[in-house]
Amino acid sequence: MTPGPAVDHPIVDADGHIVESIPLVVEMMRRVAGHDVADRFAASVPSFAARGADLLAGLDVVPDRAPGVFIPPWWSVTANTRDRATAFLPSLLHDRMDEIGLDFTVLYTSVGLACFAHPDDAIRRGACRGLNTYLAEICDDLGDRLTPAAVIPAHTPDEAVAELEHAVEVLGFKAAVCNNVVARTEPDGRAWTDVLALDSPYDYDPLWQRFADLGVAVTVHSPTMGLPLRQSSSRYMFNHIGTFAAGSDAFAKALVFGGVPARFPSLHFGFLECGVAWAVQLLFDLVGRWHKRGGANIATLDPRGIATDEWDVLVDRYGDARFADAAIRRSMLAQSDNPPAELDDFRASGVRDPADLTAIFDRFFFGCEADEGTVGWAFAAEVNPNGAVLQPVLGSDIGHWDVPDMRGVVAEARELLDDGRLDAAQFRAFTCDNPIRLHGGMNPEFFSGTPVADHAHALLNPT
């Protein structure tokens, strides 16, 4: 196969990864949040255990795995020597950006997934504050080629607003990631999963408002490993496949049904490391269900509209003696006649017709790795509802086990173009324009002072 012509646009990585030095992060937590938080955090996350490392929890014997106790990630960092150093050292990544083929990257946390999901309030908040301080310091003066995303704990809107404001206004972050699912346990022991934007015990609108006020896109990156159906005690890959997509799907549905995009029309949402296939399916499902149950359409399902005379004729003709009893017939008519007070599930969404649903998806962006084979589905306007084109963004995931060589990321993404699965305009949208719109659409100065600045300015200011 002969590669196609060189691309004439920047390559923007919407989801690179930094791998944090656990001992140094814990020391920063100690400095920022105190000894108790640092010590308890270091001892509470089994993913950081290691063989023969003095400053990490020991792993002398692999514990037996009980059913329902999910196996934590292991060997999750690249074993390529130079790439491993690059993942830990943003200054080395900065020097290698041209070698890797990236013009700019937004770096997301690795350890932060454990920080913002921690069930202990003090550990969660202190760990995130310490981690954000670490990220700000280690990425300082590298902003022309990379920027870190702050880690925002969202167990309550108050804690999320406090950390978001500190990260942006004090530490200088331009990007932020928050957990979009929260595992909660009620006093009676009932466990459930809160998706924040719908049916939550908390009102998260103040958080969405602060994201909008500060010009920061809402990006989410929560794993669902350990939740029901992702609790293998022996297979990490069983738990990992689809983990981010499952959380993103739940959060996206909550946003739509909860009406968050309707109330905050300037907000952009990024669903990272999850692919786009689930989003195409979700849009189909939402449109299909709106036609059947949205708005006034729900009235067609009201059993009180059934013609009882015709009903009796049909039962007389096709039913036997078992259906002769009038009470039986009436119960069949009433079956599932158990409506709630509010009949329209789309009542808060702001959706009045299917085009409104596709307009919501115009502000959703979907992180796809370079080897994601379903990116083309986002652009299948001839198939997608209302001719919709979704917005995938390239997320390299550099630093983790699924990128064997950082220098191969762009070439692997380029195969989508060379193989004809994307045309040049679609490839540009995937690797450049969509990542710029995700962040630059919220903050026009996001890419100022970077190699992407001129392209971003022209894209965001087409006049």
N, C-alpha and C positions, 0 to 999 in steps of 0.2 A: 504494500500500500504506500502510495506517495503522499506525504503530508501536504495539506493545502497551503495557501499563501499565509505569510505572517500576519498576525492580527495587528490592527492599527489603533488599538485602544489599550488603556491600562488594564492590569489584572488586579482586582481588589478582592482580598480574602476576608469574608465576613465572619469567619469563625476559625481562626488559628488558636493554638493552645499554648499556654505557658505551663510548665510543670514546676511546681514550687518545691523548694528545699524544705522538707517538713521540720527539721531542727531549727532552721532560721525563722520559719513562720511561727513556730511555737514560741521562740524567743521574742518575736515581735508581739505576739499575743500577751506574753508576760509583761512586756513594757507598756502596752496600751491598756490591757484589761486586767492584769494582775496574775499572781502566781496560781491562784486556785483555778481560774478559767483555763490557763495554759496547761496546767498539769492534768486536769480532768479531760480536756479535749484530746491531748496526746494519748491518753490511756483508753479512749472510748471508741476509736475507729479502727476496726480490724484490718481495713485495706492498707494500712501503713505498716503493718508488721513485716519483718524481713529476716532473712537468714544471715546472721553474723554481722549486724551493723550496730555499733555501740550506742548510737543516738536514736535508734528506732526500737519499737517494741519487738521483742524476740519471737521467733517462730521455730521453736525447737521441735515441736511435734505438731503435725497437722491434726486438728481436732476432728473427732467424728462428727458427721453431719446428720442432724436430726431432721426428719421430714418437716417441711414448712419453715426451716431456718435457712434462708437463702445464702448461697456461697458468695462471699465478697469478691470484687474484682481482683485478679492476680495477673502479673506480668503485663500491666496495662500501659507501661512506658516503653517506647522504642528501645531496641537493643543495638541499634546502629550507633557507634561511639560518637561520631561527630554530630549526628542529629540529636542524640541524647543530651550532649552538652548544649546544643543550640536550644533545646526545649527548656532547659534550666536557666540559660543565660540570655536574656533579651538583647544584650549588647552584641553577642555573637550572631544572633538572628538578624539584627540590624545590619551587620556587616555582610551577611549572606543573602540579603533580600534579592539582589540582582542575580546571584547564582541560582537561587531557588526559582526565580522568575516571577516574583510578586512585587507589585509596586507599593502596595500598602496592605496592612493586615490589622484586624481587630483581634486582640488576644483575650481569650476566655480562660477562666481558671480551671484547674483540675481538682485541687483539694477543696475548693469552694463549694462543690456539690455536697460535701459532708458538713461544711460549716453552716450553710443556710437551711439544711434539713435537720439539724440537731434538735432533739426534742426539749433539751434543757434551755430555758430562756437565757440564763446568764452566759452559758457556753456559746449558744448560737450567736447572740449579739456581740459578745466579746471577741469570738473567733472571727466573725465577719469584719469587725472594726480593725483587728490586728492584721488580717489578711489584706484588706484594702490598703492599709498603710504600707505593708510590704510591697504590694503591686505598684503603688504610686512611686515608691522610692527606687525600686529596681528597674522601672521603666522610665525614670526621669531623664530628660534630655534626648529621648529617642523618638519624639513625637512626629518627626518628619516622615517616618516609615512605619510606625506601629503605635497603637494605643491600647491600653488594657481596659477591660470592662470591670467595673466595680461589682462586688457581690452584695446583693440586697436581700436580707432575710425578710420573709413576708408572712410569718405566722400571724402577725397582726398588722393592720395598716399603720399604726403608730410607729412600730419599730422600723417598718419599711421606709416611711417618710423620713424618719430621723437619720437613718443610714444613707438614704439617697441624697438628702441635703448635705450631709457631712462629706460624702464622696465627691459631689459635684462642686459645692461651694467652698469647701476647705481643701480637699485633696486635688481638685482639678480634673476629675474624670469627665469624659464626654460620652461614655457608653456605660451601660449597666445591665446586669442580668439578675433576675429574681426567680425564686422557686414558684412555679405555677400550680403545684399540688402540695397540700399540707396534710399529713396523716394526723388525725385527731382522735382522741379517746375521750368519751364522755364519762362523767362520774359513775355511771352505772356499768362501765366497762365496755360499752358499745364502741367499736372502732369504725371509722369511716374516713373518706378522703374528701377534703375540701378543695374545690377548683377555683376558689376566690371570687370569680365573677358572677356566680349564680348560687343561690341557696346557702350562702355563707352566713355564719353568725355575726360576721363583721361587715361593715360597709367599707369597701375598698375604693370608693370613688375619690376620697382625698388623695390616695396614692396615685391613681391615674391622672388626677389633676396636677399633681406635682411633677410627674413625668412630662406632661404637656407644658407646664410653666417653665421647666428647666430645659426644654428642647432635647429631651433624651428619649430615644425609642425604647419601648418595652420589649426586651428580648428575654426569652425563657429557655431553660436548658435543664429541666428536671428529669432525672431518671425515675422510672417506676419499679425498678428492681426491689423485690421484697414485698411488694403489694400482691394481692391475690392474682393467681395465674402467672406470676413471675417469682416463684419461691422455690426454684430447684435448689436442693441442698448439695448437688454434685456437679452441675453444669453451668458455668459462668455464661456461656454463649446462649443457653436456653433463656436465661434471664435478660441478657443484653439485647438480643434481636428484637427490634421494635420498641425498646424501652423509652426512647425519647419521643417517638411518634405517638405512643399511647398517651403520654402526658400532654403532648401538644394537641392531640385530637380532643381530649377532654376539655382543655383550656379554651381552645378555639370555639367549641360548641358553647361553652359557658359565656364567652364574650358575646357571641351572636344572640343567644337567648336572653342573656342578661342586659343587652342593650348598651354595652360599654362603647363600641364604636359609634353608635348613634349619639351618645351623650358627649363624646370627646372626639369630634370629627377631625382633629389635627393629628391624633395619635397614630403612630406606626407600630406594628407588632412583628417581631421576628421570632420564628419557631426554629430553633437551631438543632443541627445534627439529627434530623428526623426524616429527611427526604421530602418528596412532594406528592407521592402516590396517594397517601392517606388524605391529603388536602383535596385532591381532585375528587376522590370518592366522597368526602364530606360535602363538597359543594353540590355534587349530584344528589346526595341524600337530602340536603337541606331544601333544594329546589323541589325535589319530588314530594317531600312531605309538606312543603308550603302549599303546593297545588291541592293536596288532599285534606290538609288539616289547618292551614294557615288562614288568618283573617276570617272572612265570611264563609270560606270553604268548609269550615268545621260543621256548619249547620246541616250540610248534606248527610251527615252521619247520625243525626238525632233520630232515634227510633220512634219518637212521637210523630214523625212524618210518614210512617208506614201506613199504607192503605189497608185497614183491618178487614174490610169486606173481601178484598182480593186475597189477603192472607188466609182467611178461613176457607175460601174456595180451593186454594192450592193445598192446604192441609187436608181437606176433605178428599181431594182427588188422589193425592200421593202418600198420605199418611195412613197407617192402619189403626187398629183399635187402641193402640197405645197412646195415640194423639187425640183421642176423642174428648178427653176431659178438658173443659174450658180453662181450668186453672193451669193445666200443663201448657196450653196454647198461649195463655197470657204471660206465663213465665218465660216462654221462648221469645216472645216479643220484647220482654223487659230485660233479657239477658245482656249484661254489660252496660246497663243503663245506670251508671254510677259516676256521673260527671262531677268534677270539682266546681267550685264557685266561679273560677275563671276558666273559660273554655279555650281561649286562643293561646297556645303555647308560644306564639311569636309576638305576644302583646307588647313586650318591652323592647323588641329588637329594632323598631323603626322601619321594619320591612312592610311595604305595601304591595310589592309585586316582585317577581323573581329577579328583575334587574337590580333591585336594591341589595339582594344577597351578593351578586357578583361585584357590586360597588364596594361592599364591605371587604371582600377579598382583595380589592385593589390596594388595601393598606396592610395586607398580610404578606410576609416574606418568609420563605421556606428554605432552611439551610440544607444543602445537598453536598455531599463529599464528591471528590473528583471521579470516583468510580461508580457513582449513583447512576444506574441504568435507566431510571424512569423519569429523568429530567424532562425528556421530550413530551411527556404527558401534560406538563404544565402549558405547553404551547399548542396543544391540539384543539385549536379554536373551532375546527370543523366538527368536533365531537363534543366539546365541553358545553355546559349549559350557557345559553345566551351568547355563544361565541367567546366565552371567557378565556383569557390568557392569565395564568397565575404567575407569580413572581418568585422563581427559585433564585437563591444566592449561593455562590460558591463558598463552601466552608471546608478549608483544607484539612482540619483536625491534625495539623502537624504536631509532633511531640508524642502522639499516642501510638499504640501497637498496630493500628490499621494503616499507618503510613510507613512503609518499610524504607523509603528514601525520600526525603523532602524535595530533592531535585526532580522527582518524577511526578509531582502533583499536577503541575500545569500541563505537562505532556499528556498525562492520563485524562485530564479534563478535555484537552484538545482533541482526543480521540472521538468525542461526541461530534465535533465539527468535521474531522477528517473522514469519519465513517458515514456522514450524511444524516446522522440522527438529529443534529441541530444545524440550521443554516447560520450564516455569519451574523445576522442581526440577532438571532436567538442566543448565540454564543456570547455576543457582546452584552446582551441583557443579563445573562446568567453570571458572567464573570466580571462585569464592570458596572453597568447602569443600575441594575437592581440593588446591589450592595450600596451604591452611592445614594439611591433614593431612600433606602431604609433609614440611613442615618442623616444624610444631608437634607432629606425632606423635612426632618425635625429641626435640624440645626444647620443653616446654610454655611456656617463657618467650620463645620466638622473637618473638612479636608483642606482647610487653609494651611499653607506652608508645607504641603506634601507634593509629591510628583503627580498626584491626581487632581490638584487644585484647578487647573485650567479646564480639564475635561468636566469636572464636577460643576464648575460655574456655568459652563455652556449648557450642560444637561439640565440643571435646575433653573436656569434663566433663559429659556429658548428664544425669547424675543431679542 
